Amino acid sequence: MFNLNKEAKLAYTMLIPTISIVFLIILFPIFGNFWLSFKEVKLGDLRAPQPIIKEKLKTKDIEPGDDILIEYRFKNSSQKKPIFNIEINDKISEFISPVEIAEGCSVNNNLLSCYFEEWKPKYNEKIIFKFKANDNFEINNFNPKESKPRGAADADNILTNLKFSLKNFQKILQKNETIENIKVTFLYSFFATIGALLLGISAALLLEKNFLGKGFFRGLFLFPFVSPVIAVAFTWVYILDPFKGFLNNYLLNNEFISEPIFFLGLKKVDFLGFDFPFTLFIVILFESWRYFPLAFLFILARLQAIPKDLYEASDIDGATRIQQFFYITLPQLLGVISLLFILRFIWNFNKFEDIFLLTGGNAGTRTLTVQVYDEAFALSNMGTASSVAVLIFILLAIFVFIHQKIAPKDIEE
Amino acid sequence: MTKNIYQFFFIYLYSIITLFLLAIIGDFVSISIFISKNIFIYKNIFLYSLLYAISFFAIRIIITNRVSNIFIFVISLALSYFFLINKEINTYQLLIIISVFIAFNLLLQKYFTTKNFSNFLFEVSFLKFLKTNSLIFFSFIIIFPFYLMFVSSLKSQMVLLQNPTDLSIPFFYSISDFFSSYIAVITQYNFLNFAINSTIVSFVTVFVSLFFSIPGAYAVARLRFAGRSKISSSILVIYMVPAIVLVIPLYVIFSQLGFRNSLFSLMIVYPATTIPVALYMLQGYFKGIPYELEESALIDGCSRIGVILRITLPLSVPAILSVSLYVFMIAWNEFLFAFMFLDNQEYFTIPRGLYTQLDDQEVPRQYLMAGSVMITVPVLLLFFLFERYLVGGLTAGSVKG
């Protein structure tokens, strides 16, 4: 019993770093996302409102005994929110003494301190303080700006207060765009997954048997997957460019087409009487190209584990290769294919970079993840962005739940 | 009769496939080695295929079971002629085309001239042929973008604009012209600085992530404690959490704490996203190490930490290597967090720098391609050097992408 406790204690100690970083950087932000989605936070709200104080000397050519006017400018940095309990401190020169100063201010030991209860939003006022130059006044040593006035205030921080509202969800659900985006996200995730799986299965079938150079091809087939997304996305954008791109020029030279095709900027194409989402299709092709290696790798591993006597037996029975594929290979692969399907589907659902880099979400390819980005940084609304992210999270939670229910317990081959 | 139609259909189908493929590949080989002119006419490709299939089939049936080499030569020349009609090409290109066709016909002969002309064998040979072609096709769609990226990065602006279909490597440039885009990218666009940042962030990510996940993986794999199964099953669920859900709150929190615009912010986010999968991969490997080794050391009086350091770690070097490589690649390729968090140019990683500095219509495309080559080459180099480990790691870890 003692031994077990010791072991458990050691295990917990070893897991603490992992658990704490996962908690801080993953679980806590998920909670934070839900928190933000119920708050109307704008990008500008991230900087807390604070008092801004500036001073300016108004009098010139001061002699001992003269009045000195110093203008203080008080400003609330926020356009929308008041600040409270403003305290201001400023060191003033020892050569001057106060004559007339604003209400709420006092001077003590060359220290000007003020206190205000509340500054309204957009508060911006210039107040002139009157000082008198002492007898020992020396113009050369006098510099009212030598110390910067400091201000501190309390403000209602929208990020931490306990006011919640459902307005963000209302806003995003009222947008027609959101429903359209959900549709696009589903189409994109589904067909990109299917495309990657089909390419992956074909590639795996090609490399099933051993032959000279198999290792080379296996390495080559993984290229699109291991390369940085930004490099391959930009390369494809360049290839598909309507004017400078390779593909359009090649097709034009061969007279396949008479004018350039906007591969990444054509929302709808009339195809046999219905609107075919052309750019979405191109993006799906790109995704299939980029992610088939993963499917390929898993399916290849599974293919090589299929017992050979199944094929031998069917050969004797006179089955054709096509029949063998549909009646032996495919059923054997079904487990790994369904697992890959759900994983790839979830990952495609989460994908942001690929579409963002290819089209920026234009031409009918705006998925929910791109919408999150647009809400947050194009519309500067963190609140609605989080609520879209919550939408994604909820949809994903459903998929993960399904995955947990139907997937085999062990993912490893 | 139906048998013949069936076979003819297959030959036709496959003439189309092959002619298309050969035309494209031949074209690309030609425009990448010689002048930038496409040499094939695609318009009548279906007609050519039909002609080809008919002649092949007729001779195949009427004259002999084996197609003679003379026939192959003749038909190659004929096809080359059809294809090249009205095209100005030079001798080298002509040689290439003719050899491409001869190779094609020899392949055809190899697959379609079985003595026993049964449907079954026919299907087998068709599939075999399809396989060869598909291999060419796959290699082509993978190599082509990378090749184009590389070639464009070497060209001058004028050549690129004049002839975008020119795929030849400009060997006749002087050395400084040859690498002029790379020099420009490094000197004008600060790429060296980005590369240093990327390297620092990636290495720190690898070390932190190993430092955290090795003990965690060992605990999950070997030690008995309450909640062990919960932890090991929640690892993968955590791995499913989309980055886009994390990025907004992290942006807010990091802005408030004041370390958003820094490399440090990446150095804590990247490990956090890679630790779950590193832990998962490592614990799978640790479980595979025979427990008797550790047990005997424990009985001999070695402490747990001693066992980990002296037995488990030395035995799992391949797994640690594959995890490190994998984590390094994730950190090196990562775009989203770098894009959201970094504002100052001095902190940019390569993907971030590439996006802001070079993805601009004002910036010549060859610079963008040179930047892309610079970010891709280290990854592909690592990948080729350690492919064996990585492939193992990718399959074992059910890797995200």
Interface residues (C-beta under 8 A of the other chain):
Chain A: L4 E7 A8 L10 A11 Y12 M14 L15 P17 T18 I19 I21 V22 L24 I25 I26 L27 F28 P29 I30 G32 N33 W35 L36 V41 L46 R47 L159 S202 A203 L205 L206 G215 F217 R218 G219 L220 F221 L222 F223 P224 F225 V226 S227 P228 V229 I230 A231 V232 F234 T235 W236 Y238 I239 K244 G245 F246 N249 Y250 N253 N254 E255 F256 W289 Y291 L294 L297 F298 A301 G318 T320 R321 I322 L343 I346 W347 F349 N350 F352 E353 L357 T369 V372 Y373 A376 M382 A385 S386 A389 V390 I392 F393 L396 V400 Q404 I411 E412 E413
Chain B: N38 F40 I41 Y42 K43 F120 E123 V124 L127 K131 S134 L135 F138 S139 I141 I142 I143 P145 F146 L148 M149 S152 L160 L161 N163 P164 T165 L167 F211 F212 S213 P215 G216 Y218 A219 V220 L223 R224 F225 A226 R228 I231 L236 V237 I238 M240 V241 P242 A243 I244 V245 L246 I248 P249 L250 Y251 V252 I253 S255 Q256 I268 V269 P271 A272 T273 I275 P276 L279 G284 R304 M329 W332 N333 F335 L336 I350 P351 L354 Y355 D359 R365 L368 M369 G371 S372 V373 I375 T376 V379 L380 F383 F384 E387 L390 V391 L394 T395 A396 S398 V399 K400 G401
